Amino acid sequence: MARPVEPELKAALLEKIIAYVWEHGIADFSLRPLAAVIGSSPRNIAYHFGSREDLLCVIFNTIRERMYDDFRVVQQNASSLEDALRKLWAWTAAPENRKLLKLLYEIFGTSVNHPDRFDGYARWVVTERLKFIGSILARFEIKDNEGQELATLIMIIFHGATLDLTATDDVARIERVIHGCIERIKLLTNA
């Protein structure tokens, strides 16, 4: 009979694994080097998390959830949609979050390039982003079709801006454009 998974051990392993991914990325992610660095074994990691792809999905979800938790805190006291979007952008563009952005793009690219191995993860991420942005819009009474379309527009704007930011690090140019887009969204919504 297999031993039961120990939640505390699994949580501790996950923290070590995320620290490893944070440092090394996922391009060459393999269980053996990971296990050697974190002081575990490939078998123990597989026992707790399943296949390499299953583990990567757990990592992806954990990082994404932590980011959304930060987003919620950052914009929860926003006085307007404009304020919420500005706070969201300020957090996103902060220098201490650049490594996170790069890792998220690496994760997203991997899942797009291997949808069979990651079971539609990229599509799911887009759906979750739209829900998150939709929840911000709903706070300011922007819902239904208008909310869905605006959530898509905001996601596309922020996605393009963060991609540009990770590639060029041209903060001044990108922030001018983002702030201009937020002003236009404000005019469009009267929110």
C-alpha positions as CSV (number, residue, x, y, z in Angstrom):
1,M,0.0,0.0,0.0
2,A,1.3,3.4,-1.0
3,R,2.1,5.9,1.8
4,P,-0.2,8.8,2.0
5,V,0.9,12.2,0.7
6,E,2.0,14.4,3.6
7,P,0.6,17.9,3.0
8,E,3.3,19.7,5.0
9,L,6.1,17.9,3.1
10,K,4.3,18.5,-0.3
11,A,4.0,22.2,0.6
12,A,7.6,22.5,1.6
13,L,8.7,20.7,-1.6
14,L,6.6,23.0,-3.7
15,E,8.2,26.1,-2.1
16,K,11.7,24.7,-2.9
17,I,10.6,23.8,-6.4
18,I,9.1,27.3,-7.0
19,A,12.4,28.9,-5.7
20,Y,14.3,26.7,-8.2
21,V,12.0,27.7,-11.1
22,W,12.3,31.3,-10.1
23,E,16.1,31.1,-10.3
24,H,16.4,28.8,-13.3
25,G,13.2,29.2,-15.4
26,I,11.5,26.3,-17.1
27,A,13.3,26.0,-20.4
28,D,15.5,23.1,-19.3
29,F,13.2,22.0,-16.4
30,S,14.0,18.4,-15.5
31,L,13.3,16.4,-12.3
32,R,16.8,15.1,-11.8
33,P,18.7,18.4,-11.6
34,L,15.8,19.9,-9.6
35,A,15.9,17.1,-7.1
36,A,19.6,17.4,-6.7
37,V,19.4,21.1,-6.0
38,I,16.5,20.9,-3.5
39,G,17.7,17.8,-1.7
40,S,15.0,15.4,-2.8
41,S,14.7,12.6,-5.3
42,P,12.9,12.5,-8.7
43,R,10.8,9.7,-7.3
44,N,9.7,11.7,-4.3
45,I,8.8,14.7,-6.4
46,A,6.9,12.5,-8.9
47,Y,5.1,10.8,-5.9
48,H,3.9,14.2,-4.6
49,F,3.2,15.9,-7.9
50,G,2.9,13.4,-10.7
51,S,4.5,13.8,-14.1
52,R,6.9,16.7,-15.0
53,E,3.9,18.3,-16.9
54,D,1.7,17.9,-13.8
55,L,4.3,19.5,-11.6
56,L,4.7,22.4,-14.1
57,C,1.0,23.0,-14.0
58,V,1.0,23.0,-10.2
59,I,3.9,25.5,-10.4
60,F,2.1,27.6,-13.0
61,N,-1.1,27.7,-11.0
62,T,0.7,28.5,-7.7
63,I,2.6,31.4,-9.2
64,R,-0.5,32.7,-11.0
65,E,-2.6,32.5,-7.9
66,R,0.0,34.4,-5.9
67,M,0.1,37.1,-8.5
68,Y,-3.7,37.4,-8.5
69,D,-3.7,37.6,-4.7
70,D,-1.2,40.5,-5.0
71,F,-3.4,42.1,-7.7
72,R,-6.4,41.9,-5.5
73,V,-4.7,43.6,-2.6
74,V,-3.2,46.3,-4.8
75,Q,-6.5,47.4,-6.3
76,Q,-9.0,46.5,-3.6
77,N,-9.3,50.1,-2.3
78,A,-9.4,51.7,-5.8
79,S,-11.8,54.6,-5.9
80,S,-12.5,54.3,-9.7
81,L,-11.7,52.0,-12.6
82,E,-9.0,54.4,-13.6
83,D,-7.5,54.2,-10.1
84,A,-7.7,50.3,-10.2
85,L,-6.0,50.1,-13.6
86,R,-3.3,52.5,-12.6
87,K,-2.6,50.6,-9.4
88,L,-2.6,47.3,-11.4
89,W,-0.1,48.7,-13.9
90,A,2.1,50.2,-11.2
91,W,2.4,46.7,-9.5
92,T,2.9,45.0,-12.9
93,A,5.6,47.4,-14.0
94,A,7.5,47.5,-10.7
95,P,11.1,46.5,-11.1
96,E,10.8,43.8,-8.5
97,N,8.1,42.1,-10.6
98,R,10.1,41.9,-13.9
99,K,11.5,38.5,-13.2
100,L,7.9,37.3,-12.5
101,L,6.7,38.7,-15.9
102,K,9.5,36.9,-17.7
103,L,8.7,33.7,-16.0
104,L,5.0,34.0,-16.7
105,Y,5.8,34.6,-20.4
106,E,8.1,31.5,-20.4
107,I,5.3,29.5,-18.8
108,F,2.6,30.8,-21.2
109,G,4.9,30.2,-24.2
110,T,5.6,26.6,-23.1
111,S,1.9,25.9,-22.6
112,V,1.0,27.4,-26.0
113,N,3.7,25.4,-27.8
114,H,2.7,22.1,-26.1
115,P,-1.1,22.2,-25.6
116,D,-1.3,18.4,-25.7
117,R,1.1,18.2,-22.7
118,F,-0.5,21.0,-20.7
119,D,-4.1,20.3,-21.4
120,G,-5.3,23.7,-22.6
121,Y,-3.5,25.6,-19.9
122,A,-2.9,28.7,-22.0
123,R,-6.6,29.0,-22.9
124,W,-7.5,28.5,-19.3
125,V,-5.1,31.3,-18.2
126,V,-6.7,33.7,-20.7
127,T,-10.2,32.8,-19.3
128,E,-9.0,33.4,-15.8
129,R,-7.5,36.7,-16.7
130,L,-10.7,37.8,-18.3
131,K,-12.6,36.7,-15.2
132,F,-10.3,38.7,-13.0
133,I,-10.5,41.8,-15.0
134,G,-14.2,41.3,-15.3
135,S,-14.4,41.3,-11.5
136,I,-12.7,44.6,-11.3
137,L,-15.1,46.0,-13.9
138,A,-18.1,44.7,-12.1
139,R,-17.1,46.7,-9.0
140,F,-17.6,49.8,-11.1
141,E,-20.9,48.5,-12.6
142,I,-19.5,47.5,-16.0
143,K,-20.9,44.1,-16.7
144,D,-22.4,41.8,-19.4
145,N,-21.3,42.2,-23.0
146,E,-19.8,45.6,-22.4
147,G,-17.8,44.2,-19.5
148,Q,-16.6,41.2,-21.5
149,E,-15.5,43.3,-24.4
150,L,-13.7,45.9,-22.2
151,A,-12.1,43.1,-20.2
152,T,-10.7,41.7,-23.4
153,L,-9.4,45.1,-24.5
154,I,-7.8,45.7,-21.1
155,M,-6.2,42.2,-21.1
156,I,-4.8,42.8,-24.7
157,I,-3.4,46.2,-23.7
158,F,-1.8,45.0,-20.5
159,H,-0.5,41.8,-22.2
160,G,1.1,43.8,-25.0
161,A,2.6,46.3,-22.6
162,T,4.1,43.7,-20.4
163,L,5.5,41.8,-23.3
164,D,7.1,45.1,-24.5
165,L,8.3,45.8,-21.0
166,T,10.0,42.4,-20.6
167,A,11.6,42.7,-24.1
168,T,12.7,46.4,-24.0
169,D,12.6,47.6,-20.4
170,D,11.5,51.0,-21.9
171,V,9.4,52.0,-18.9
172,A,8.9,55.7,-19.8
173,R,7.5,55.0,-23.3
174,I,5.3,52.1,-22.2
175,E,3.9,54.0,-19.2
176,R,3.0,57.0,-21.4
177,V,1.0,54.6,-23.7
178,I,-0.6,52.7,-20.8
179,H,-1.6,55.9,-19.0
180,G,-3.0,57.2,-22.4
181,C,-5.0,53.9,-22.8
182,I,-6.3,54.1,-19.2
183,E,-7.5,57.7,-19.9
184,R,-9.3,56.5,-23.1
185,I,-10.9,53.7,-21.1
186,K,-12.0,56.2,-18.5
187,L,-13.7,58.3,-21.3
188,L,-15.2,55.3,-22.9
189,T,-16.8,54.0,-19.7
190,N,-17.4,57.2,-17.6
191,A,-16.2,55.1,-14.7
